[in-house]
Amino acid sequence: MIKSMDFCRIVSDKKVKGSGLRMGDLVLVTGTSLVPASKKDPYLQRTLTTVIKVKGDQLLMPKQNNDEMAYLLDPRSLEKVNDKDQETLTDNIKKQFGG
């Protein structure tokens, strides 16, 4: 199961069309949201993930002074990276933000 603070690769172009992301991009999951699946049945819900793109060893954080974005994606289009890469990427973020 994909959860917040997991690094993932985008494995499907189908679910990310028009978002600016492509298959193979590395992203960090920053949260999950439940949203209505349709207007007709607001009680039927689906889960979407909020992600931020990772380029190299840098997290591309959206800020007022840049054009970076957070994206809302279907988690079916994501696959978690392996534990070793997860640890390395987490260390890189800690270095980037001084933590």
Contacts in CASP RR format, 6 or more apart in sequence:
PFRMAT RR
TARGET T0000
AUTHOR 0000-0000-0000
METHOD contacts of the structure
MODEL  1
MIKSMDFCRIVSDKKVKGSGLRMGDLVLVTGTSLVPASKKDPYLQRTLTT
VIKVKGDQLLMPKQNNDEMAYLLDPRSLEKVNDKDQETLTDNIKKQFGG
2 8 0 8 1.000
2 29 0 8 1.000
2 32 0 8 1.000
2 49 0 8 1.000
2 75 0 8 1.000
2 78 0 8 1.000
2 80 0 8 1.000
3 29 0 8 1.000
3 31 0 8 1.000
3 32 0 8 1.000
4 29 0 8 1.000
4 30 0 8 1.000
4 31 0 8 1.000
4 32 0 8 1.000
5 28 0 8 1.000
5 29 0 8 1.000
5 30 0 8 1.000
5 90 0 8 1.000
6 28 0 8 1.000
6 29 0 8 1.000
6 80 0 8 1.000
6 86 0 8 1.000
7 26 0 8 1.000
7 27 0 8 1.000
7 28 0 8 1.000
7 29 0 8 1.000
7 54 0 8 1.000
7 80 0 8 1.000
7 81 0 8 1.000
7 85 0 8 1.000
7 86 0 8 1.000
7 89 0 8 1.000
7 90 0 8 1.000
8 26 0 8 1.000
8 27 0 8 1.000
8 28 0 8 1.000
8 29 0 8 1.000
8 51 0 8 1.000
8 78 0 8 1.000
8 79 0 8 1.000
8 80 0 8 1.000
8 81 0 8 1.000
9 24 0 8 1.000
9 25 0 8 1.000
9 26 0 8 1.000
9 27 0 8 1.000
9 78 0 8 1.000
9 79 0 8 1.000
9 81 0 8 1.000
10 16 0 8 1.000
10 21 0 8 1.000
10 22 0 8 1.000
10 23 0 8 1.000
10 24 0 8 1.000
10 25 0 8 1.000
10 27 0 8 1.000
10 73 0 8 1.000
10 77 0 8 1.000
10 78 0 8 1.000
11 23 0 8 1.000
11 24 0 8 1.000
11 77 0 8 1.000
11 78 0 8 1.000
11 79 0 8 1.000
12 23 0 8 1.000
12 76 0 8 1.000
12 77 0 8 1.000
13 22 0 8 1.000
13 23 0 8 1.000
14 77 0 8 1.000
15 73 0 8 1.000
15 74 0 8 1.000
15 76 0 8 1.000
15 77 0 8 1.000
16 22 0 8 1.000
16 23 0 8 1.000
16 71 0 8 1.000
16 73 0 8 1.000
16 77 0 8 1.000
19 71 0 8 1.000
19 73 0 8 1.000
20 71 0 8 1.000
21 27 0 8 1.000
21 53 0 8 1.000
21 71 0 8 1.000
21 73 0 8 1.000
25 53 0 8 1.000
26 53 0 8 1.000
26 54 0 8 1.000
26 55 0 8 1.000
26 56 0 8 1.000
26 81 0 8 1.000
26 89 0 8 1.000
27 51 0 8 1.000
27 52 0 8 1.000
27 53 0 8 1.000
27 54 0 8 1.000
27 71 0 8 1.000
27 73 0 8 1.000
27 78 0 8 1.000
28 51 0 8 1.000
28 52 0 8 1.000
28 54 0 8 1.000
28 59 0 8 1.000
28 89 0 8 1.000
28 93 0 8 1.000
29 49 0 8 1.000
29 50 0 8 1.000
29 51 0 8 1.000
29 78 0 8 1.000
30 50 0 8 1.000
30 51 0 8 1.000
30 52 0 8 1.000
30 70 0 8 1.000
31 49 0 8 1.000
31 50 0 8 1.000
32 47 0 8 1.000
32 48 0 8 1.000
32 49 0 8 1.000
32 50 0 8 1.000
32 75 0 8 1.000
33 47 0 8 1.000
33 48 0 8 1.000
33 49 0 8 1.000
33 50 0 8 1.000
33 72 0 8 1.000
34 45 0 8 1.000
34 46 0 8 1.000
34 47 0 8 1.000
34 48 0 8 1.000
35 45 0 8 1.000
35 46 0 8 1.000
35 47 0 8 1.000
35 48 0 8 1.000
36 42 0 8 1.000
36 43 0 8 1.000
36 44 0 8 1.000
36 45 0 8 1.000
37 44 0 8 1.000
37 45 0 8 1.000
37 46 0 8 1.000
38 44 0 8 1.000
46 74 0 8 1.000
47 75 0 8 1.000
48 72 0 8 1.000
48 73 0 8 1.000
48 74 0 8 1.000
48 75 0 8 1.000
49 72 0 8 1.000
49 73 0 8 1.000
49 74 0 8 1.000
49 75 0 8 1.000
49 78 0 8 1.000
50 70 0 8 1.000
50 71 0 8 1.000
50 72 0 8 1.000
50 73 0 8 1.000
51 70 0 8 1.000
51 71 0 8 1.000
51 72 0 8 1.000
51 73 0 8 1.000
51 78 0 8 1.000
52 59 0 8 1.000
52 60 0 8 1.000
52 61 0 8 1.000
52 62 0 8 1.000
52 68 0 8 1.000
52 70 0 8 1.000
52 71 0 8 1.000
53 60 0 8 1.000
53 68 0 8 1.000
53 69 0 8 1.000
53 71 0 8 1.000
54 60 0 8 1.000
54 89 0 8 1.000
57 89 0 8 1.000
57 92 0 8 1.000
57 95 0 8 1.000
57 96 0 8 1.000
58 92 0 8 1.000
58 96 0 8 1.000
59 93 0 8 1.000
59 96 0 8 1.000
59 97 0 8 1.000
60 68 0 8 1.000
61 68 0 8 1.000
62 68 0 8 1.000
62 69 0 8 1.000
62 70 0 8 1.000
80 86 0 8 1.000
81 89 0 8 1.000
END
